Amino acid sequence: MLVVAATERELAHVRDAESFVCGTGPVEAALQTARALAELKPDAVLHIGIAGARGIAAPALVLGSESVYCDVIDPSSLLKRIERILPDAALFGRVHAALPEAHVLPIATAGKVGGGAACEVEAMEGFGVLRACALGGVPAVELRAVSNAPDEADRGTWSFEDAFAALGDAVARVLAS
């Protein structure tokens, strides 16, 4: 299983797993993940990272029931767009069994902090990673650790280190399952 995250910091506590940094933002994440899939040929992808959440305290885990690409949602548009993607059902079941305490919720993907108000949980890369995996035929799921409330202006109060540690522990439990 390939563990994918936007940054090295999100992977810092991950041990005994092949990992890959996909970069920040939905477009970069999709492009770099597609490249990694072609080069590394993993049998599955666990996409991890920190997230903002409304009403969920840090460092709670959130398992994405779907990834919602908020930047392209436009109810007035007549253009067909792919706005949502579901995780692979079998992989989702495996991860959920290993992490039963994780909240199961849609996770917004948005290019800026606060841009995912359509969901309780928001991050920046999930849709891009899961879409690249779907197109590449590789099972994938998104797992986040809450580090902050997206509307909290003082980033000095965000719980980065606790969220990073929670991700490392969660990945170890998933890999052991």
N, C-alpha and C positions, 0 to 999 in steps of 0.2 A: 504494500500500500504506500502510495506517495502522499506525504503530508505537505500541503501547499499553504503558504501564508504570504501576506503582502510584504512583510518586513522580517529581517533577521531577528529583531527583538521578539517577535511573536513566536519564533522557532527556538529561542534561546533555551527553553526548558524542555524541549523535545529531545528524547534520547532513543537510540536504537531504532531509528526509522529513517528511511530515505526521505529527504525533504527538498523543497524548492521554493525560492522567493519569486513570486509572480509580479511584484510591483504594486504601486498604489493606484487605485481608481479602477473603474469597471473596464475601460478599454484596454489599458495596459495589462490588467489581470487576464483578460480573455486572450490577448495576443501571446503573452508569455506562457500561459498555460497550454495553449495549442502547440506552441513550439516544444515545450517540455514533454507533452504527450507523444509527439512524433519521435523525439530523441530517446526518451526513457522507457516508453511503452509500459506504463504501470498497469496493474490489473484493477486498481481502484484508486480514488483520490479522496482524501479527507482534507477538506478546506477549513482551516482554522484562522482565528483572529480575534481581536478585541472588537467590542461593539458598544454603541450607545443604546440605552434603553430608558423608556419612560415607565416608571413604577416598578422596576426590577432592580434590586440592590446589587452592587458589585460584591464579589466576583462571580455571580450566578452564571451557570452554563445555559446556553440556548441552542437547541438543535432545530435547524430550519425545516419547517414543514413545507416551505417553498421559498424561493428567492424571487423578490418582486423588484423589477428595474424601474424605480420611480422616475428617473430622468426622462423616460419616454412615454409615460402615461399622459395622455391628452384626450379626454372624453369628447372634445369637439372635433378631433381629427377624423378624416375619412380614410386615412392610410392605415392599413393593417400593420400591427407591430407585435412583436413577441415581448410581452411584459413580465411574464412569470415562467418559472421553470421549477419542476418538482425534483426532489432528490431521488436517487435510485432507491426503490422500495426495499430491496433485500439488504442493501448496505445501511439504509436508514434503520431498519429493524435491528441489525447487529449493533450499531452505535447506540441506539436507544436502550437496548438490553444492557449494555456495558455502563451506561450513564442514566439510570432510571430517574435520577433527581433533576435532570435537565428539563427546562421549560421547552415545550414544543410549540413553536410559533413561526409565522411568516417572518422573514428577515428582509428588510428593505435594502436595496443597493442604490446608493446615490453618490454622485460625484462630489458632494460637499457635505460637511457636517450640518445636520439639521434638515437635509433634503429628503429624508425618508419618513416624513411625518405620517405617511399612510399606514405605517406599521408601528408597533410598540418598540421594535428592535431595529436598529439601522447600522449598516456598515457600508463599505465602499467597493468590495470586490466580488461578493458571492455570486451574483448573477453571471458575471463574466466568466468566472471559473466553472460554474456548473454548466453554462451554455457551451463552453469549449469542450467540456467533457462529454456532454450529450452528443454534440456533433462528431466527436471522436470515438463514440461508442464505449466510453470508459465510465463505469459507475462512480458517482460522486455524491457527497453530502457536505453540508455547511454546518460547522460547529463554532459557536462564539462564546467568549467569556465577557460579561458586562464589565466595563471599566468606568462608565460615566453615564450621566443623563445628557443627551445630545444638546439640550437647551442650556446646560450649565456653562456659563461663560468663562469661569475661572478654571482653566485647564490644569492649574497647579493642584486642584483638589481631585483630579481624576485618579483612579486607582489602577494605574498601569501595571505595577509590579505584581499586585495580587492577581490581576487578570492573566498576566503572562504565566504565573505559577499555576493557576487553575488550568490553563490550557495544557501545560506540560503534564500535569497529573491526569487530565482527561485523556490525552493521547496515549499515555502509558496504559491506562485501563482499557481503552479501545483495542490497542494492539495485543493485549494479553487475552482478549476475549476470543 
